[in-house]
Amino acid sequence: MKTIKEQIEIFFAESAVSQSQLAQASGVNVVYIHRLKAGKQQDVYSASADALRKAMRELDPVAAKKAL
């Protein structure tokens, strides 16, 4: 299973969704999303990871399917 960091990287590579849009849809602070994408942070709390995955599926199901 891919880590949330890997999933975020793939999602942004495949999608036109911005970090701000993902943050707003998931309720996760944009700073954490940026840190994951930049490689400065490797993981987040399980509830945050679940919220990010759910938001990715809602915002861009095709990119989410590749990432998740």
Phi and psi in degrees as a GROMACS rama.xvg file:
@    title "Ramachandran Plot"
@    xaxis  label "Phi"
@    yaxis  label "Psi"
@TYPE xy
-75.4077  149.779  LYS-2
-77.7861  164.061  THR-3
-61.7048  -33.6981  ILE-4
-61.0138  -47.5085  LYS-5
-64.3665  -40.1966  GLU-6
-63.9431  -41.6135  GLN-7
-62.4992  -45.7436  ILE-8
-59.0611  -47.2928  GLU-9
-65.0415  -43.8748  ILE-10
-58.4013  -48.2645  PHE-11
-68.8061  -30.1633  PHE-12
-69.0558  -31.146  ALA-13
-96.9261  -11.6331  GLU-14
-122.647  158.672  SER-15
-97.3676  7.31859  ALA-16
-71.0556  137.326  VAL-17
-87.3552  164.701  SER-18
-62.0851  -38.0829  GLN-19
-64.3575  -40.8507  SER-20
-64.4082  -42.9242  GLN-21
-64.7739  -40.4471  LEU-22
-62.0632  -45.4191  ALA-23
-65.1408  -42.4189  GLN-24
-70.3012  -30.4366  ALA-25
-96.1367  -22.0289  SER-26
80.4355  10.3527  GLY-27
-96.5891  135.485  VAL-28
-57.5143  135.116  ASN-29
-59.6291  -26.5866  VAL-30
-62.0828  -42.1338  VAL-31
-66.0521  -39.1252  TYR-32
-64.0747  -44.6316  ILE-33
-61.1112  -43.4595  HIS-34
-63.8377  -39.458  ARG-35
-63.2121  -47.2536  LEU-36
-64.7547  -37.7859  LYS-37
-80.7423  -9.43988  ALA-38
83.2537  9.82104  GLY-39
-82.9837  -13.705  LYS-40
-138.789  138.337  GLN-41
-99.0993  -21.8617  GLN-42
-155.438  164.947  ASP-43
-135.557  172.085  VAL-44
-57.1148  150.442  TYR-45
-56.0141  -41.9298  SER-46
-64.0211  -37.1211  ALA-47
-68.9856  -41.8322  SER-48
-61.93  -42.4855  ALA-49
-62.6886  -41.2385  ASP-50
-64.7385  -40.1239  ALA-51
-64.5364  -44.3381  LEU-52
-61.9527  -42.7551  ARG-53
-62.764  -44.6594  LYS-54
-64.9675  -38.5503  ALA-55
-61.9494  -42.1937  MET-56
-63.0294  -38.1345  ARG-57
-74.5826  -39.2067  GLU-58
-77.1824  -39.7911  LEU-59
-151.777  86.785  ASP-60
-58.4621  -34.3718  PRO-61
-68.3426  -49.1872  VAL-62
-64.9819  -37.9966  ALA-63
-63.2409  -38.1828  ALA-64
-62.8647  -37.5588  LYS-65
-70.7027  -37.2597  LYS-66
-77.7454  -37.434  ALA-67
